Amino acid sequence: MSASASAVVVSFNSAGYLPDCLRSLRSEGVADVVVVDNASADGSVEAVRRADPEARIVETGANLGFGSAANRGVATTISAYVLILNPDTVVEPGTVKALSEALDRDAGLGVVGPRMENPDGTLYPSVRRFPDLTVAAGHAFLGLVWPANPYTRRYRMLDADPDRPAADIDWVSGACFLVRRAAFDVVGGFDEAYFMYVEDVDLCWRMALAGWRVGYEPGGRVVHALGGSSRMVPYRMIAEHHRSLLRFVSKSTAGARRGMLPVVAAGLAVRTLAAWAHHALGGTGTPAHR
């Protein structure tokens, strides 16, 4: 790795996940590890101190959400590259090197994401498109009952080759990505108005507006347990996901299409109720985002 990399892990009640995450980072040779704790009540800070006494801990004193906490962690680093990740991830051998080399090779890349897998080894679709309103509506309403519908397949890029690197995609999951610090600073980091979900989409969108590109490097591999903290408060997280979606649509929609925003807001309200009902009936209503 020609450029040094720090790691910032955002934690909220993640004591059960943190030891494995931290061990995986140290096994990758990451010397500067920062854990930002959002006022966990499950002993997460103590778990970090036991598992990795050298890790730096930033205690926020309140649950600030993902983006706000990540910004505070990144602000304490001085490395050229920063790996931002969830505590319910395990970084597989060679991942930090592969991602760093992708940024080394291409000075126009602002952020690069790894191949992401579920604990059972199946692929998690962590590389996605910015959906237009038609694709977004189709994915939102059909995705709950027909996961393989064409709108979801397009949005999640399910027909793309997951073994092929890419250097010009729309966005990658914030569950784990390596960001160029210079690009992160240019766009002002994460938009802290998002509490949870979609802040990664927003960050990649603003990077594109600033002239940076987003890449995917399958030579890096991360196993993600999905929703470690979200499972504790699923109904709130479903509501937060939809609130974040409305914020992003409001920010990214221009011109005459802004006239559709009231319709989008109403649709998201209906979709929130549908997702709550789906979850109550035993479905996976909690957003499978990060």
Backbone as CSV, one residue per row, in Angstrom:
resi,resn,N_x,N_y,N_z,CA_x,CA_y,CA_z,C_x,C_y,C_z
1,MET,0.832,-1.168,0.000,0.000,0.000,0.000,0.882,1.238,0.000
2,SER,0.726,2.075,-0.993,1.592,3.241,-1.069,1.105,4.374,-0.190
3,ALA,-0.187,4.382,0.155,-0.733,5.418,1.025,-1.258,4.761,2.291
4,SER,-1.034,5.415,3.422,-1.491,4.840,4.676,-3.008,4.949,4.773
5,ALA,-3.618,4.023,5.525,-5.062,4.030,5.697,-5.401,3.937,7.175
6,SER,-6.316,4.779,7.609,-6.911,4.665,8.927,-8.248,3.948,8.774
7,ALA,-8.808,3.505,9.894,-10.132,2.886,9.877,-11.009,3.568,10.908
8,VAL,-12.242,3.857,10.523,-13.221,4.451,11.431,-14.419,3.518,11.495
9,VAL,-14.687,3.003,12.682,-15.805,2.096,12.918,-16.856,2.849,13.727
10,VAL,-18.077,2.908,13.224,-19.172,3.579,13.938,-19.980,2.519,14.677
11,SER,-20.115,2.698,15.982,-20.736,1.668,16.807,-21.919,2.201,17.611
12,PHE,-22.961,1.392,17.680,-24.067,1.639,18.599,-24.567,0.286,19.090
13,ASN,-24.324,-0.001,20.356,-24.727,-1.274,20.959,-24.245,-2.460,20.119
14,SER,-22.938,-2.473,19.866,-22.347,-3.471,18.968,-21.283,-4.321,19.655
15,ALA,-21.408,-4.487,20.953,-20.362,-5.186,21.717,-20.095,-6.585,21.177
16,GLY,-21.127,-7.263,20.682,-20.947,-8.624,20.196,-20.207,-8.723,18.876
17,TYR,-20.197,-7.629,18.118,-19.570,-7.637,16.802,-18.159,-7.044,16.800
18,LEU,-17.918,-6.081,17.675,-16.692,-5.297,17.594,-15.394,-6.104,17.668
19,PRO,-15.268,-7.090,18.554,-13.981,-7.807,18.631,-13.541,-8.414,17.299
20,ASP,-14.459,-9.077,16.598,-14.089,-9.685,15.312,-13.751,-8.618,14.280
21,CYS,-14.508,-7.531,14.265,-14.230,-6.450,13.320,-12.838,-5.872,13.559
22,LEU,-12.527,-5.589,14.813,-11.237,-4.996,15.137,-10.082,-5.949,14.836
23,ARG,-10.267,-7.231,15.147,-9.211,-8.201,14.846,-8.946,-8.264,13.343
24,SER,-10.013,-8.183,12.560,-9.822,-8.254,11.109,-9.054,-7.035,10.595
25,LEU,-9.305,-5.871,11.184,-8.579,-4.668,10.773,-7.102,-4.765,11.129
26,ARG,-6.810,-5.222,12.336,-5.406,-5.351,12.750,-4.686,-6.388,11.922
27,SER,-5.391,-7.457,11.532,-4.739,-8.481,10.710,-4.415,-7.945,9.320
28,GLU,-5.083,-6.860,8.919,-4.816,-6.197,7.648,-3.692,-5.169,7.765
29,GLY,-3.150,-5.000,8.961,-2.059,-4.054,9.146,-2.506,-2.624,9.325
30,VAL,-3.789,-2.406,9.623,-4.269,-1.041,9.867,-3.775,-0.602,11.244
31,ALA,-2.920,0.396,11.258,-2.310,0.831,12.519,-3.180,1.816,13.279
32,ASP,-3.957,2.618,12.558,-4.769,3.653,13.188,-6.236,3.260,13.103
33,VAL,-6.778,2.769,14.218,-8.171,2.326,14.273,-8.921,3.215,15.252
34,VAL,-10.019,3.805,14.770,-10.846,4.696,15.585,-12.235,4.084,15.692
35,VAL,-12.730,3.944,16.914,-14.099,3.492,17.132,-14.892,4.669,17.675
36,VAL,-15.935,5.067,16.955,-16.803,6.155,17.403,-18.052,5.516,17.998
37,ASP,-18.262,5.723,19.287,-19.382,5.073,19.965,-20.505,6.070,20.218
38,ASN,-21.694,5.714,19.737,-22.871,6.567,19.854,-23.662,6.265,21.124
39,ALA,-22.999,6.401,22.277,-23.660,6.234,23.585,-24.279,4.845,23.731
40,SER,-23.484,3.815,23.428,-23.964,2.446,23.588,-24.245,2.140,25.048
41,ALA,-25.222,1.261,25.276,-25.582,0.870,26.639,-25.294,-0.612,26.893
42,ASP,-24.558,-1.246,25.979,-24.329,-2.689,26.092,-22.880,-3.038,26.395
43,GLY,-22.094,-2.056,26.802,-20.693,-2.327,27.104,-19.795,-2.318,25.895
44,SER,-20.210,-1.642,24.824,-19.398,-1.614,23.604,-18.026,-0.993,23.831
45,VAL,-17.974,0.100,24.591,-16.689,0.767,24.840,-15.752,-0.168,25.596
46,GLU,-16.283,-0.850,26.587,-15.457,-1.801,27.356,-15.006,-2.958,26.461
47,ALA,-15.872,-3.397,25.558,-15.507,-4.477,24.633,-14.348,-4.058,23.743
48,VAL,-14.349,-2.800,23.301,-13.240,-2.299,22.489,-11.954,-2.293,23.302
49,ARG,-12.032,-1.803,24.519,-10.830,-1.724,25.360,-10.251,-3.096,25.641
50,ARG,-11.111,-4.096,25.795,-10.615,-5.454,26.026,-10.029,-6.059,24.753
51,ALA,-10.731,-5.879,23.645,-10.318,-6.529,22.403,-9.127,-5.853,21.750
52,ASP,-9.036,-4.518,21.886,-7.995,-3.777,21.179,-7.639,-2.530,21.993
53,PRO,-6.782,-2.682,22.991,-6.444,-1.542,23.851,-5.811,-0.373,23.106
54,GLU,-5.259,-0.623,21.919,-4.614,0.449,21.169,-5.591,1.247,20.310
55,ALA,-6.800,0.756,20.155,-7.784,1.484,19.354,-8.149,2.795,20.044
56,ARG,-8.295,3.838,19.256,-8.727,5.128,19.800,-10.252,5.151,19.845
57,ILE,-10.797,5.619,20.947,-12.248,5.636,21.134,-12.731,7.080,21.204
58,VAL,-13.726,7.376,20.392,-14.389,8.684,20.438,-15.801,8.438,20.954
59,GLU,-16.112,8.952,22.113,-17.452,8.789,22.687,-18.256,10.053,22.400
60,THR,-19.337,9.905,21.662,-20.119,11.069,21.250,-21.041,11.584,22.352
61,GLY,-21.400,10.724,23.293,-22.284,11.134,24.383,-23.755,11.043,24.043
62,ALA,-24.078,10.742,22.798,-25.473,10.604,22.369,-25.490,9.801,21.084
63,ASN,-26.651,9.302,20.701,-26.762,8.571,19.439,-26.940,9.583,18.314
64,LEU,-25.832,9.940,17.682,-25.840,10.972,16.648,-26.216,10.441,15.275
65,GLY,-26.296,9.132,15.132,-26.499,8.554,13.813,-25.173,8.223,13.161
66,PHE,-25.253,7.575,11.991,-24.039,7.068,11.350,-23.159,8.170,10.794
67,GLY,-23.714,9.019,9.960,-22.893,10.016,9.275,-22.222,10.992,10.210
68,SER,-22.963,11.486,11.192,-22.395,12.428,12.150,-21.245,11.796,12.917
69,ALA,-21.439,10.544,13.338,-20.382,9.855,14.077,-19.179,9.595,13.186
70,ALA,-19.418,9.174,11.953,-18.305,8.920,11.033,-17.501,10.187,10.789
71,ASN,-18.176,11.311,10.616,-17.464,12.580,10.419,-16.543,12.883,11.587
72,ARG,-16.997,12.623,12.792,-16.168,12.889,13.969,-14.970,11.958,14.024
73,GLY,-15.166,10.726,13.604,-14.035,9.807,13.566,-13.022,10.182,12.516
74,VAL,-13.489,10.498,11.312,-12.581,10.874,10.226,-11.780,12.117,10.610
75,ALA,-12.409,13.046,11.320,-11.741,14.293,11.701,-10.533,14.055,12.600
76,THR,-10.468,12.905,13.260,-9.330,12.619,14.147,-8.179,11.937,13.416
77,THR,-8.354,11.620,12.136,-7.320,10.894,11.391,-6.493,11.846,10.535
78,ILE,-5.324,11.383,10.160,-4.454,12.178,9.284,-4.028,11.384,8.046
79,SER,-4.553,10.176,7.883,-4.171,9.329,6.754,-4.784,9.838,5.459
80,ALA,-4.125,9.498,4.349,-4.633,9.888,3.030,-5.907,9.141,2.673
81,TYR,-6.047,7.916,3.162,-7.218,7.097,2.900,-7.838,6.700,4.231
82,VAL,-9.183,6.619,4.267,-9.879,6.208,5.488,-10.896,5.133,5.138
83,LEU,-10.795,4.002,5.809,-11.769,2.928,5.672,-12.890,3.200,6.673
84,ILE,-14.093,3.423,6.175,-15.251,3.656,7.038,-16.106,2.408,6.992
85,LEU,-16.457,1.881,8.160,-17.166,0.605,8.160,-18.056,0.435,9.381
86,ASN,-18.998,-0.488,9.235,-19.880,-0.874,10.321,-19.169,-1.870,11.239
87,PRO,-19.591,-1.949,12.492,-18.972,-2.919,13.397,-19.363,-4.358,13.108
88,ASP,-20.458,-4.568,12.373,-20.889,-5.932,12.066,-20.298,-6.416,10.748
89,THR,-19.091,-5.939,10.446,-18.362,-6.380,9.257,-17.048,-7.028,9.672
90,VAL,-16.586,-7.948,8.848,-15.269,-8.561,9.004,-14.536,-8.384,7.679
91,VAL,-13.363,-7.773,7.754,-12.564,-7.487,6.565,-11.676,-8.690,6.277
92,GLU,-11.845,-9.266,5.113,-11.084,-10.458,4.749,-9.660,-10.092,4.320
93,PRO,-8.712,-11.049,4.413,-7.307,-10.755,4.102,-7.106,-10.156,2.713
94,GLY,-6.280,-9.105,2.661,-5.935,-8.457,1.414,-6.869,-7.351,0.979
95,THR,-7.927,-7.134,1.742,-8.948,-6.170,1.320,-8.434,-4.734,1.354
96,VAL,-7.820,-4.324,2.442,-7.353,-2.937,2.555,-6.295,-2.655,1.493
97,LYS,-5.439,-3.618,1.246,-4.417,-3.459,0.203,-5.067,-3.303,-1.172
98,ALA,-6.062,-4.152,-1.477,-6.709,-4.096,-2.781,-7.433,-2.767,-2.984
99,LEU,-8.124,-2.294,-1.968,-8.844,-1.032,-2.090,-7.884,0.148,-2.199
100,SER,-6.824,0.112,-1.402,-5.834,1.187,-1.456,-5.167,1.258,-2.820
101,GLU,-4.840,0.099,-3.375,-4.205,0.080,-4.688,-5.150,0.591,-5.767
102,ALA,-6.457,0.376,-5.598,-7.418,0.912,-6.563,-7.392,2.437,-6.549
103,LEU,-7.315,3.037,-5.355,-7.214,4.495,-5.274,-5.856,4.979,-5.769
104,ASP,-4.805,4.211,-5.496,-3.470,4.583,-5.976,-3.437,4.658,-7.505
105,ARG,-4.090,3.681,-8.157,-4.029,3.583,-9.620,-4.811,4.686,-10.312
106,ASP,-5.845,5.181,-9.662,-6.772,6.099,-10.322,-7.004,7.319,-9.444
107,ALA,-6.326,8.405,-9.774,-6.419,9.626,-8.969,-7.793,10.270,-9.021
108,GLY,-8.648,9.827,-9.944,-9.988,10.394,-10.049,-11.019,9.708,-9.180
109,LEU,-10.633,8.578,-8.577,-11.563,7.870,-7.689,-11.596,8.545,-6.324
110,GLY,-12.796,8.861,-5.853,-12.931,9.426,-4.513,-13.210,8.368,-3.470
111,VAL,-13.857,7.294,-3.883,-14.226,6.233,-2.953,-14.285,4.919,-3.721
112,VAL,-13.954,3.828,-3.040,-14.014,2.509,-3.663,-14.565,1.519,-2.641
113,GLY,-15.470,0.669,-3.102,-16.073,-0.328,-2.225,-15.611,-1.728,-2.577
114,PRO,-15.622,-2.645,-1.602,-15.226,-4.032,-1.843,-16.419,-4.899,-2.242
115,ARG,-16.135,-6.113,-2.629,-17.178,-7.131,-2.739,-17.726,-7.366,-1.338
116,MET,-19.021,-7.428,-1.196,-19.621,-7.625,0.115,-20.441,-8.905,0.103
117,GLU,-20.277,-9.710,1.140,-20.988,-10.985,1.214,-21.754,-11.099,2.515
118,ASN,-22.844,-11.862,2.463,-23.589,-12.204,3.664,-22.827,-13.301,4.422
119,PRO,-23.147,-13.523,5.689,-22.419,-14.555,6.444,-22.486,-15.948,5.832
120,ASP,-23.516,-16.227,5.029,-23.616,-17.548,4.392,-22.834,-17.646,3.089
121,GLY,-22.108,-16.569,2.745,-21.278,-16.582,1.554,-21.943,-16.067,0.302
122,THR,-23.236,-15.773,0.361,-23.918,-15.222,-0.799,-23.556,-13.749,-0.977
123,LEU,-23.679,-13.292,-2.198,-23.312,-11.916,-2.520,-24.352,-10.944,-1.997
124,TYR,-23.895,-9.866,-1.349,-24.777,-8.761,-0.994,-24.602,-7.671,-2.047
125,PRO,-25.690,-7.187,-2.642,-25.562,-6.197,-3.733,-25.204,-4.814,-3.191
126,SER,-23.925,-4.592,-2.979,-23.449,-3.349,-2.362,-23.131,-2.265,-3.374
127,VAL,-23.221,-2.586,-4.665,-22.954,-1.623,-5.730,-24.277,-1.339,-6.428
128,ARG,-24.672,-0.066,-6.482,-26.013,0.233,-6.988,-26.035,1.483,-7.861
129,ARG,-27.172,1.671,-8.525,-27.395,2.849,-9.360,-28.169,3.907,-8.574
130,PHE,-28.078,5.147,-9.044,-29.010,6.160,-8.581,-30.316,5.918,-9.334
131,PRO,-31.396,5.546,-8.650,-32.622,5.219,-9.390,-33.386,6.471,-9.802
132,ASP,-33.974,6.432,-11.022,-34.896,7.504,-11.364,-36.225,7.222,-10.668
133,LEU,-37.190,8.113,-10.802,-38.422,7.984,-10.024,-39.188,6.713,-10.376
134,THR,-39.155,6.314,-11.657,-39.874,5.105,-12.055,-39.246,3.859,-11.446
135,VAL,-37.924,3.757,-11.554,-37.224,2.603,-10.982,-37.372,2.590,-9.467
136,ALA,-37.274,3.753,-8.844,-37.403,3.835,-7.390,-38.779,3.355,-6.939
137,ALA,-39.829,3.780,-7.642,-41.182,3.372,-7.271,-41.363,1.868,-7.453
138,GLY,-40.884,1.346,-8.584,-41.003,-0.086,-8.817,-40.262,-0.901,-7.771
139,HIS,-39.034,-0.480,-7.452,-38.258,-1.179,-6.430,-38.930,-1.089,-5.067
140,ALA,-39.426,0.099,-4.715,-39.988,0.315,-3.383,-41.195,-0.561,-3.131
141,PHE,-42.081,-0.655,-4.107,-43.345,-1.350,-3.855,-43.318,-2.820,-4.248
142,LEU,-42.578,-3.164,-5.292,-42.515,-4.566,-5.677,-41.466,-5.337,-4.891
143,GLY,-40.442,-4.612,-4.410,-39.335,-5.286,-3.735,-39.734,-6.040,-2.490
144,LEU,-40.787,-5.582,-1.800,-41.218,-6.254,-0.578,-41.784,-7.641,-0.850
145,VAL,-42.403,-7.816,-2.024,-43.087,-9.080,-2.302,-42.489,-9.838,-3.485
146,TRP,-41.686,-9.156,-4.300,-41.085,-9.776,-5.501,-39.654,-9.271,-5.625
147,PRO,-38.730,-9.834,-4.836,-37.362,-9.308,-4.777,-36.639,-9.294,-6.114
148,ALA,-37.005,-10.182,-7.027,-36.294,-10.272,-8.311,-36.981,-9.472,-9.411
149,ASN,-37.842,-8.516,-9.056,-38.531,-7.726,-10.079,-37.523,-6.910,-10.885
150,PRO,-37.873,-6.535,-12.108,-36.891,-5.858,-12.976,-36.411,-4.510,-12.451
151,TYR,-37.250,-3.810,-11.700,-36.832,-2.518,-11.157,-35.758,-2.703,-10.090
152,THR,-35.955,-3.683,-9.221,-34.959,-3.970,-8.185,-33.672,-4.488,-8.811
153,ARG,-33.798,-5.326,-9.841,-32.606,-5.854,-10.505,-31.784,-4.718,-11.107
154,ARG,-32.462,-3.731,-11.684,-31.741,-2.605,-12.271,-31.094,-1.761,-11.185
155,TYR,-31.845,-1.425,-10.138,-31.337,-0.582,-9.060,-30.147,-1.234,-8.364
156,ARG,-30.256,-2.523,-8.084,-29.192,-3.242,-7.364,-28.132,-3.824,-8.296
157,MET,-28.246,-3.561,-9.587,-27.267,-4.026,-10.572,-27.034,-5.534,-10.456
158,LEU,-28.115,-6.279,-10.330,-28.010,-7.716,-10.101,-27.517,-8.481,-11.326
159,ASP,-27.559,-7.849,-12.491,-27.079,-8.522,-13.695,-25.630,-8.181,-14.040
160,ALA,-25.003,-7.326,-13.214,-23.594,-6.985,-13.431,-22.703,-8.122,-12.929
161,ASP,-21.504,-8.210,-13.466,-20.549,-9.240,-13.062,-19.879,-8.819,-11.754
162,PRO,-20.150,-9.514,-10.630,-19.577,-9.105,-9.341,-18.078,-9.341,-9.227
163,ASP,-17.499,-10.055,-10.191,-16.060,-10.318,-10.166,-15.268,-9.318,-11.002
164,ARG,-15.958,-8.361,-11.585,-15.297,-7.403,-12.472,-15.157,-6.041,-11.790
165,PRO,-13.944,-5.515,-11.675,-13.778,-4.175,-11.090,-14.476,-3.128,-11.950
166,ALA,-14.858,-2.034,-11.312,-15.497,-0.932,-12.028,-14.985,0.379,-11.450
167,ALA,-14.888,1.390,-12.309,-14.335,2.669,-11.863,-15.266,3.839,-12.160
168,ASP,-16.523,3.533,-12.483,-17.448,4.614,-12.796,-18.867,4.153,-12.507
169,ILE,-19.168,3.906,-11.239,-20.493,3.471,-10.835,-21.144,4.586,-10.029
170,ASP,-22.383,4.369,-9.602,-23.089,5.452,-8.916,-22.759,5.515,-7.425
171,TRP,-22.978,4.403,-6.709,-22.674,4.449,-5.272,-22.412,3.057,-4.734
172,VAL,-21.685,3.041,-3.615,-21.373,1.788,-2.929,-21.829,1.884,-1.479
173,SER,-22.120,0.745,-0.902,-22.655,0.698,0.455,-21.666,1.241,1.480
174,GLY,-22.191,2.059,2.390,-21.379,2.606,3.474,-21.071,1.612,4.566
175,ALA,-21.524,0.358,4.421,-21.150,-0.655,5.404,-19.643,-0.827,5.443
176,CYS,-18.994,-0.615,4.299,-17.538,-0.614,4.242,-17.090,-0.026,2.918
177,PHE,-16.345,1.060,2.966,-15.677,1.568,1.773,-14.448,2.353,2.183
178,LEU,-13.535,2.473,1.229,-12.321,3.250,1.444,-12.486,4.574,0.718
179,VAL,-12.311,5.673,1.444,-12.508,6.994,0.871,-11.197,7.758,0.851
180,ARG,-11.004,8.513,-0.208,-9.855,9.394,-0.295,-10.153,10.614,0.574
181,ARG,-9.300,10.865,1.546,-9.585,11.932,2.504,-9.755,13.290,1.814
182,ALA,-8.970,13.555,0.791,-9.079,14.830,0.087,-10.459,15.000,-0.521
183,ALA,-11.011,13.929,-1.107,-12.344,14.000,-1.701,-13.410,14.154,-0.621
184,PHE,-13.248,13.421,0.468,-14.197,13.495,1.594,-14.265,14.920,2.128
185,ASP,-13.102,15.547,2.256,-13.066,16.916,2.786,-13.663,17.921,1.805
186,VAL,-13.430,17.712,0.514,-13.950,18.644,-0.495,-15.470,18.735,-0.428
187,VAL,-16.137,17.601,-0.214,-17.605,17.611,-0.188,-18.168,17.814,1.219
188,GLY,-17.286,17.966,2.206,-17.752,18.221,3.562,-18.177,16.993,4.329
189,GLY,-17.717,15.804,3.894,-18.065,14.581,4.603,-19.527,14.212,4.426
190,PHE,-20.024,13.391,5.324,-21.424,12.971,5.278,-22.343,14.143,5.635
191,ASP,-23.496,14.178,5.014,-24.535,15.143,5.368,-25.154,14.681,6.682
192,GLU,-24.972,15.461,7.739,-25.405,15.038,9.069,-26.902,15.175,9.285
193,ALA,-27.628,15.659,8.299,-29.083,15.705,8.406,-29.701,14.310,8.257
194,TYR,-28.927,13.358,7.722,-29.378,11.968,7.686,-29.009,11.322,9.018
195,PHE,-29.981,10.744,9.698,-29.651,10.033,10.935,-29.111,8.644,10.620
196,MET,-29.797,7.950,9.724,-29.416,6.577,9.388,-29.929,6.270,7.988
197,TYR,-29.120,5.631,7.188,-29.459,5.218,5.833,-29.389,6.377,4.833
198,VAL,-28.939,6.042,3.634,-28.906,6.903,2.450,-27.788,7.952,2.502
199,GLU,-27.127,8.128,3.663,-26.018,9.085,3.694,-24.871,8.644,2.799
200,ASP,-24.756,7.332,2.563,-23.724,6.857,1.634,-24.088,7.191,0.192
201,VAL,-25.371,7.050,-0.147,-25.842,7.431,-1.481,-25.582,8.923,-1.709
202,ASP,-25.956,9.718,-0.720,-25.802,11.165,-0.800,-24.325,11.562,-0.940
203,LEU,-23.449,10.911,-0.181,-22.025,11.228,-0.256,-21.482,10.955,-1.649
204,CYS,-21.819,9.791,-2.212,-21.331,9.447,-3.554,-21.918,10.394,-4.599
205,TRP,-23.160,10.792,-4.433,-23.795,11.734,-5.365,-23.083,13.083,-5.338
206,ARG,-22.775,13.570,-4.133,-22.087,14.854,-4.030,-20.648,14.756,-4.534
207,MET,-20.016,13.599,-4.351,-18.683,13.420,-4.916,-18.722,13.506,-6.434
208,ALA,-19.747,12.893,-7.035,-19.878,12.963,-8.493,-20.068,14.405,-8.948
209,LEU,-20.868,15.166,-8.220,-21.070,16.575,-8.563,-19.760,17.362,-8.470
210,ALA,-18.875,16.939,-7.560,-17.598,17.625,-7.369,-16.504,17.105,-8.307
211,GLY,-16.853,16.157,-9.170,-15.885,15.669,-10.146,-15.157,14.394,-9.778
212,TRP,-15.515,13.763,-8.663,-14.891,12.509,-8.262,-15.730,11.338,-8.755
213,ARG,-15.095,10.179,-8.922,-15.799,8.973,-9.334,-15.813,7.946,-8.210
214,VAL,-16.699,6.977,-8.348,-16.871,5.921,-7.358,-16.497,4.591,-8.005
215,GLY,-15.722,3.779,-7.299,-15.255,2.516,-7.856,-15.662,1.302,-7.044
216,TYR,-15.475,0.154,-7.661,-15.758,-1.145,-7.038,-14.578,-2.048,-7.294
217,GLU,-14.071,-2.678,-6.223,-12.901,-3.542,-6.346,-13.201,-4.889,-5.669
218,PRO,-13.556,-5.910,-6.463,-13.880,-7.211,-5.877,-12.685,-7.956,-5.326
219,GLY,-11.469,-7.422,-5.556,-10.292,-8.015,-4.917,-10.312,-7.823,-3.413
220,GLY,-11.125,-6.896,-2.946,-11.381,-6.739,-1.517,-12.698,-7.416,-1.179
221,ARG,-12.753,-8.076,-0.034,-13.967,-8.813,0.339,-14.281,-8.581,1.808
222,VAL,-15.541,-8.280,2.074,-16.002,-8.010,3.436,-17.256,-8.832,3.700
223,VAL,-17.306,-9.460,4.860,-18.499,-10.195,5.288,-19.304,-9.292,6.211
224,HIS,-20.576,-9.116,5.892,-21.428,-8.174,6.616,-22.629,-8.901,7.207
225,ALA,-22.798,-8.775,8.524,-23.901,-9.465,9.197,-25.247,-8.825,8.911
226,LEU,-25.271,-7.548,8.498,-26.474,-6.803,8.129,-27.374,-6.464,9.317
227,GLY,-27.461,-5.172,9.585,-28.473,-4.672,10.517,-28.250,-5.015,11.962
228,GLY,-27.000,-5.095,12.403,-26.744,-5.454,13.793,-27.457,-4.556,14.784
229,SER,-27.416,-3.249,14.579,-28.084,-2.306,15.470,-29.536,-2.082,15.069
230,SER,-29.818,-2.139,13.779,-31.165,-1.843,13.292,-32.195,-2.832,13.812
231,ARG,-31.779,-4.059,14.040,-32.728,-5.075,14.505,-33.320,-4.738,15.864
232,MET,-32.621,-3.900,16.643,-33.108,-3.568,17.985,-34.332,-2.664,17.939
233,VAL,-34.415,-1.812,16.941,-35.531,-0.869,16.824,-36.010,-0.867,15.371
234,PRO,-36.561,-1.974,14.892,-36.851,-2.102,13.462,-37.855,-1.087,12.931
235,TYR,-38.882,-0.768,13.704,-39.900,0.142,13.183,-39.353,1.562,13.060
236,ARG,-38.543,1.960,14.033,-37.936,3.279,13.910,-36.992,3.316,12.711
237,MET,-36.225,2.243,12.506,-35.267,2.247,11.402,-35.967,2.243,10.043
238,ILE,-37.115,1.567,9.961,-37.887,1.618,8.721,-38.323,3.053,8.450
239,ALA,-38.811,3.731,9.493,-39.232,5.129,9.326,-38.053,6.017,8.947
240,GLU,-36.892,5.808,9.592,-35.713,6.618,9.280,-35.255,6.396,7.845
241,HIS,-35.337,5.157,7.385,-34.933,4.858,6.012,-35.769,5.669,5.023
242,HIS,-37.056,5.692,5.235,-37.939,6.394,4.316,-37.789,7.911,4.437
243,ARG,-37.555,8.386,5.647,-37.297,9.822,5.814,-36.028,10.211,5.067
244,SER,-35.008,9.368,5.150,-33.754,9.651,4.449,-33.939,9.611,2.937
245,LEU,-34.741,8.665,2.463,-35.012,8.604,1.030,-35.670,9.892,0.545
246,LEU,-36.628,10.409,1.333,-37.301,11.647,0.938,-36.315,12.809,0.906
247,ARG,-35.402,12.851,1.867,-34.409,13.924,1.866,-33.538,13.845,0.614
248,PHE,-33.102,12.638,0.268,-32.233,12.523,-0.901,-32.975,12.899,-2.185
249,VAL,-34.202,12.434,-2.317,-34.977,12.775,-3.509,-35.157,14.292,-3.601
250,SER,-35.420,14.923,-2.442,-35.599,16.378,-2.435,-34.330,17.105,-2.848
251,LYS,-33.166,16.592,-2.414,-31.893,17.220,-2.750,-31.499,16.994,-4.203
252,SER,-31.807,15.830,-4.722,-31.258,15.440,-6.023,-32.214,15.670,-7.192
253,THR,-33.426,16.092,-6.918,-34.399,16.333,-7.976,-34.435,17.820,-8.316
254,ALA,-34.344,18.117,-9.590,-34.292,19.517,-10.019,-35.349,19.786,-11.086
255,GLY,-35.581,21.053,-11.325,-36.445,21.474,-12.414,-37.898,21.086,-12.217
256,ALA,-38.563,20.809,-13.334,-39.990,20.521,-13.308,-40.314,19.259,-12.507
257,ARG,-39.333,18.335,-12.424,-39.575,17.083,-11.697,-39.806,17.313,-10.218
258,ARG,-39.431,18.487,-9.702,-39.687,18.772,-8.291,-41.192,18.835,-8.003
259,GLY,-41.971,19.050,-9.036,-43.411,19.036,-8.848,-43.944,17.681,-8.414
260,MET,-43.136,16.638,-8.610,-43.537,15.294,-8.200,-43.238,15.005,-6.733
261,LEU,-42.554,15.914,-6.042,-42.133,15.626,-4.664,-43.294,15.324,-3.722
262,PRO,-44.432,16.052,-3.794,-45.547,15.672,-2.918,-46.044,14.251,-3.170
263,VAL,-46.019,13.834,-4.427,-46.429,12.469,-4.757,-45.431,11.467,-4.177
264,VAL,-44.133,11.805,-4.308,-43.097,10.934,-3.747,-43.251,10.827,-2.234
265,ALA,-43.494,11.950,-1.571,-43.656,11.944,-0.113,-44.839,11.070,0.298
266,ALA,-45.944,11.194,-0.428,-47.108,10.368,-0.119,-46.803,8.892,-0.354
267,GLY,-46.103,8.604,-1.453,-45.746,7.223,-1.747,-44.835,6.620,-0.687
268,LEU,-43.885,7.406,-0.206,-42.987,6.913,0.836,-43.727,6.688,2.148
269,ALA,-44.726,7.520,2.437,-45.531,7.313,3.642,-46.287,5.988,3.549
270,VAL,-46.866,5.728,2.382,-47.572,4.460,2.182,-46.596,3.292,2.265
271,ARG,-45.427,3.470,1.689,-44.434,2.399,1.693,-43.918,2.131,3.112
272,THR,-43.813,3.168,3.942,-43.432,2.971,5.336,-44.445,2.080,6.048
273,LEU,-45.730,2.368,5.868,-46.777,1.555,6.484,-46.727,0.120,5.974
274,ALA,-46.488,-0.032,4.679,-46.402,-1.377,4.109,-45.216,-2.145,4.675
275,ALA,-44.083,-1.456,4.844,-42.899,-2.111,5.391,-43.098,-2.484,6.854
276,TRP,-43.769,-1.619,7.613,-44.098,-1.962,9.003,-44.962,-3.224,9.053
277,ALA,-45.989,-3.266,8.196,-46.876,-4.422,8.175,-46.124,-5.679,7.743
278,HIS,-45.276,-5.530,6.748,-44.484,-6.658,6.262,-43.606,-7.208,7.375
279,HIS,-42.978,-6.302,8.136,-42.131,-6.735,9.246,-42.955,-7.413,10.338
280,ALA,-44.117,-6.839,10.652,-44.964,-7.398,11.704,-45.439,-8.801,11.361
281,LEU,-45.572,-9.073,10.062,-46.026,-10.393,9.618,-44.880,-11.384,9.433
282,GLY,-43.672,-10.941,9.832,-42.540,-11.856,9.778,-41.602,-11.654,8.623
283,GLY,-41.839,-10.618,7.811,-40.948,-10.330,6.701,-39.740,-9.546,7.171
284,THR,-38.830,-9.275,6.256,-37.612,-8.518,6.577,-37.854,-7.062,6.235
285,GLY,-38.654,-6.399,7.053,-38.995,-5.013,6.782,-37.892,-4.035,7.091
286,THR,-36.956,-4.404,7.979,-35.862,-3.503,8.287,-35.009,-3.306,7.048
287,PRO,-34.686,-2.094,6.687,-33.957,-1.859,5.439,-32.643,-2.621,5.366
288,ALA,-32.452,-3.361,4.300,-31.179,-4.048,4.067,-30.254,-3.085,3.340
289,HIS,-29.927,-2.025,4.022,-29.079,-1.009,3.417,-27.655,-1.383,3.784
290,ARG,-26.864,-0.438,4.265,-25.513,-0.749,4.663,-25.313,-2.186,4.882
